[in-house]
Amino acid sequence: SQPQQSRSAAGTFPHQGAVELESEPFGLRKLVEDTVALLADQAERKGVGLAIFVDDGLCDGLRGDTGRLRQILLNLICNAVKFTNHGGVTIRVSEDVGAGGPPQVRFAISDTGIGIPDAALDQVFQRFVQADGSVSREFGGTGLGLAICRRLVELMGGEIGVESRVGSGSTFWFSVALAPAAHVEQPGAEDLAIDAGAVRLLLVEDTEANQELVSTILRSVGVEVDIVSNGAEAVEAVQVCAYDLVLMDVHMPVMGGVQATQIIRSLGGEFATLPIIALTANVLPAQVADYHRAGMNTHLAKPINPREMLAVIGRWAAADRAAEPAPQDLRA
């Protein structure tokens, strides 16, 4: 098999120009989630899953140049989505404790795309030379974004690198030192709790990467998860098993989530009040109104925010078990 190769770059960038770095307090998790959300629609159209993992032990309140960090992340994630046609893109944030140096924050963006030949790795951050002209024509872009990423990371005194295997994908990573901030609110571990006991949930999602991400998060807190891949299968499943709630992707083959919800609601009885939560990257007000009209109770935006997802599921599952009406403030 093709060996995985890696390259990295560090040090000062000559002729920095007049670029100056800002330093402001920010929430690390929110910065990453908000940045990834900007590319959710593009990934959704390609059927590419987006997953975010931030180490729980990592300080969330930091100081740094949020604009430059966002620019680096956008370039790297956009590049990963562009070169991935199947599977997904994973963003992992962790602490990088270097030998003899201060702790740094490491951002790693992994894809399941086409990979980079070893011969091209040495030049990957120098106005990125793509593998060949056909790749460039098919996927578009000049690769200039990677050169920009290198310059910005080095302005911050950090390091950037890539590991890749042709045909299996790539991981672009960078590490920068970010000082703790005094007054950024950090989410508590209690946000991850699912209230009111065991929950049985039906996940309706056609993208394997999203199936794995969502089910892993839910099962880690004791939720029992069944998975189907389209709306037609969901209509059958809810009639066979008694679910506490349904997480329903909106855009799927065979039958989409909106049509499936309409059919489930038309069955009457307990199906009229079964909590159905939309999963979608399309969250414009008019689109959300369409979901509510179809009978969906609320929605979760892709890419999935684990804390938000667990909080919403906890609320709706508790309301369903208590035989309470659906919370009115979440309806259109």
RAQUI-V555342 format. One record per residue. N is the residue number from 1. RES is the residue in three letters. D_LAST is the distance of its C-alpha to the last C-alpha in Angstrom with 2 decimals. Layout:
# RAQUI-V555342
n: (N;N)
res: (RES;RES)
d_last: (D_LAST;D_LAST)
This chain:
# RAQUI-V555342
n: (1;2;3;4;5;6;7;8;9;10;11;12;13;14;15;16;17;18;19;20;21;22;23;24;25;26;27;28;29;30;31;32;33;34;35;36;37;38;39;40;41;42;43;44;45;46;47;48;49;50;51;52;53;54;55;56;57;58;59;60;61;62;63;64;65;66;67;68;69;70;71;72;73;74;75;76;77;78;79;80;81;82;83;84;85;86;87;88;89;90;91;92;93;94;95;96;97;98;99;100;101;102;103;104;105;106;107;108;109;110;111;112;113;114;115;116;117;118;119;120;121;122;123;124;125;126;127;128;129;130;131;132;133;134;135;136;137;138;139;140;141;142;143;144;145;146;147;148;149;150;151;152;153;154;155;156;157;158;159;160;161;162;163;164;165;166;167;168;169;170;171;172;173;174;175;176;177;178;179;180;181;182;183;184;185;186;187;188;189;190;191;192;193;194;195;196;197;198;199;200;201;202;203;204;205;206;207;208;209;210;211;212;213;214;215;216;217;218;219;220;221;222;223;224;225;226;227;228;229;230;231;232;233;234;235;236;237;238;239;240;241;242;243;244;245;246;247;248;249;250;251;252;253;254;255;256;257;258;259;260;261;262;263;264;265;266;267;268;269;270;271;272;273;274;275;276;277;278;279;280;281;282;283;284;285;286;287;288;289;290;291;292;293;294;295;296;297;298;299;300;301;302;303;304;305;306;307;308;309;310;311;312;313;314;315;316;317;318;319;320;321;322;323;324;325;326;327;328;329;330;331;332)
res: (SER;GLN;PRO;GLN;GLN;SER;ARG;SER;ALA;ALA;GLY;THR;PHE;PRO;HIS;GLN;GLY;ALA;VAL;GLU;LEU;GLU;SER;GLU;PRO;PHE;GLY;LEU;ARG;LYS;LEU;VAL;GLU;ASP;THR;VAL;ALA;LEU;LEU;ALA;ASP;GLN;ALA;GLU;ARG;LYS;GLY;VAL;GLY;LEU;ALA;ILE;PHE;VAL;ASP;ASP;GLY;LEU;CYS;ASP;GLY;LEU;ARG;GLY;ASP;THR;GLY;ARG;LEU;ARG;GLN;ILE;LEU;LEU;ASN;LEU;ILE;CYS;ASN;ALA;VAL;LYS;PHE;THR;ASN;HIS;GLY;GLY;VAL;THR;ILE;ARG;VAL;SER;GLU;ASP;VAL;GLY;ALA;GLY;GLY;PRO;PRO;GLN;VAL;ARG;PHE;ALA;ILE;SER;ASP;THR;GLY;ILE;GLY;ILE;PRO;ASP;ALA;ALA;LEU;ASP;GLN;VAL;PHE;GLN;ARG;PHE;VAL;GLN;ALA;ASP;GLY;SER;VAL;SER;ARG;GLU;PHE;GLY;GLY;THR;GLY;LEU;GLY;LEU;ALA;ILE;CYS;ARG;ARG;LEU;VAL;GLU;LEU;MET;GLY;GLY;GLU;ILE;GLY;VAL;GLU;SER;ARG;VAL;GLY;SER;GLY;SER;THR;PHE;TRP;PHE;SER;VAL;ALA;LEU;ALA;PRO;ALA;ALA;HIS;VAL;GLU;GLN;PRO;GLY;ALA;GLU;ASP;LEU;ALA;ILE;ASP;ALA;GLY;ALA;VAL;ARG;LEU;LEU;LEU;VAL;GLU;ASP;THR;GLU;ALA;ASN;GLN;GLU;LEU;VAL;SER;THR;ILE;LEU;ARG;SER;VAL;GLY;VAL;GLU;VAL;ASP;ILE;VAL;SER;ASN;GLY;ALA;GLU;ALA;VAL;GLU;ALA;VAL;GLN;VAL;CYS;ALA;TYR;ASP;LEU;VAL;LEU;MET;ASP;VAL;HIS;MET;PRO;VAL;MET;GLY;GLY;VAL;GLN;ALA;THR;GLN;ILE;ILE;ARG;SER;LEU;GLY;GLY;GLU;PHE;ALA;THR;LEU;PRO;ILE;ILE;ALA;LEU;THR;ALA;ASN;VAL;LEU;PRO;ALA;GLN;VAL;ALA;ASP;TYR;HIS;ARG;ALA;GLY;MET;ASN;THR;HIS;LEU;ALA;LYS;PRO;ILE;ASN;PRO;ARG;GLU;MET;LEU;ALA;VAL;ILE;GLY;ARG;TRP;ALA;ALA;ALA;ASP;ARG;ALA;ALA;GLU;PRO;ALA;PRO;GLN;ASP;LEU;ARG;ALA)
d_last: (53.38;52.53;52.86;50.10;51.22;50.09;50.74;49.92;50.67;51.20;53.12;53.13;52.22;54.93;54.29;50.97;50.88;49.11;46.02;45.31;42.97;40.55;40.06;36.89;35.08;32.09;30.23;31.54;28.72;26.08;28.37;28.75;25.11;24.03;26.95;26.29;22.65;24.15;25.87;23.25;22.48;26.23;26.86;24.13;25.73;29.06;27.97;29.23;27.82;27.45;28.33;28.92;31.42;32.44;35.34;34.41;37.68;37.14;36.78;33.30;34.32;36.61;38.16;38.62;37.83;34.14;34.30;37.22;35.79;32.58;34.84;36.88;33.97;32.32;35.65;36.40;33.03;32.81;36.37;35.59;32.66;34.85;37.70;35.76;35.05;34.73;33.70;32.06;32.44;32.71;32.71;34.76;35.54;38.50;41.44;44.51;47.65;50.40;54.07;55.34;52.39;49.39;46.27;43.96;40.42;40.47;37.69;38.20;36.30;37.35;36.75;37.99;39.12;42.51;44.32;47.01;50.74;53.04;54.92;51.85;50.79;53.37;51.90;48.22;47.49;49.85;47.85;46.87;49.13;47.19;49.04;50.10;49.28;47.46;44.94;44.43;43.99;41.50;39.25;39.86;40.41;43.58;43.05;43.53;40.50;42.55;45.38;42.98;41.68;45.28;46.14;43.23;43.85;47.52;46.82;45.20;48.31;46.53;47.17;45.39;46.27;45.44;46.30;46.17;47.42;47.60;45.38;43.59;41.67;42.01;41.11;41.10;41.34;42.11;43.10;43.10;44.03;41.20;42.15;40.13;38.25;38.48;35.09;32.25;30.01;30.42;28.00;29.66;30.53;28.68;25.38;26.48;26.77;24.96;24.98;26.06;28.47;28.58;25.56;25.85;23.40;23.21;22.87;22.27;23.56;26.29;27.60;30.37;30.10;26.46;27.44;30.22;28.36;25.44;27.77;30.34;28.01;26.67;30.15;31.58;29.76;30.59;27.64;28.95;27.54;28.03;27.44;27.02;26.89;24.74;22.26;25.17;26.68;23.45;23.35;26.96;26.62;24.05;26.46;29.39;28.20;26.12;23.59;21.67;18.88;18.51;18.08;17.48;18.57;16.96;20.27;23.23;26.34;27.00;23.38;20.21;17.34;14.93;17.80;18.83;15.54;15.72;19.32;18.84;16.40;19.01;21.64;20.45;21.85;21.01;19.24;16.44;15.58;16.87;14.60;13.96;13.25;13.32;16.29;16.45;18.03;15.81;12.98;12.83;9.60;10.24;10.99;8.03;5.99;9.02;8.91;5.84;7.68;10.73;9.98;9.70;8.60;8.61;11.07;14.48;16.08;19.59;22.21;21.49;21.92;23.70;23.05;19.30;19.28;21.52;19.66;16.33;18.44;20.39;17.54;16.07;19.62;20.79;18.11;18.95;22.66;22.47;20.86;18.20;14.86;12.05;11.13;8.52;8.07;6.75;3.79;0.00)
